[in-house]
């Protein structure tokens, strides 16, 4: 994984913000992705830190674990930590599959190695709308659903539900929006402050905002809960939140 600094919107060759091109997960982004997401999403690192613990709760022998929209594979590696041989737990073997439709992301993800021989890890360049989910103990979508067209979100969540084994879990992390305009404005302002503190300039922040508009489309927490409930999930609860970035645990 790379620690290159994200200066994409500092370097953007445009004084005219209307010309900022829509955001894409290309090579430029893949090269700085770890830094970009850590300095933009305040809950990203804490969620990754807790993922091994969450995954341990859903250890299942010979089951599949999916990371949909895996980028560089950080979520998949965190799941692997939860599935490695443990002193007081029975050893399991399991398959971990990372899916991303960005060629640049998958190429970089494939450079990493999983150190645990009980785990079979593979990466696929694929649209997650095409991915077959079966015999799944856990599916992770760590800030990915927000990039899927809203019209396909219901059927994607239904497909995940069908592919999970009973007792299996979906971990769904998302940036959410707020129905109440004052709350929306306040959270946006505080997030803006977070990005300034992380070293982004006002210009970088506003260029990124323009680029990501209509590419990342957040929904309210209520909409997510309603969708998960309609798909059939039983336990549905946010387990982590930092500003408008939260993660939901949903169990079949
Ligand atoms: C992490 N989960 O580091 N099919 C496959 N991949 C897609 C699709 C699609 N239709 N649409 C977007 N992506 C990661 C972080 S980033 C979140 C996830 C962010 C991929 C896209 O290529 C990108 O790699 C990822 O979803 C979203 O834990 O950048 O805010």
Boltz pocket constraint, residues with backbone or C-beta under 6 A from the ligand:
constraints:
  - pocket:
      binder: B
      contacts: [[A, 25], [A, 37], [A, 68], [A, 69], [A, 70], [A, 71], [A, 72], [A, 73], [A, 74], [A, 75], [A, 99], [A, 100], [A, 101], [A, 102], [A, 105], [A, 126], [A, 127], [A, 128], [A, 129], [A, 141], [A, 142], [A, 143], [A, 144], [A, 147], [A, 148]]
      max_distance: 6.0
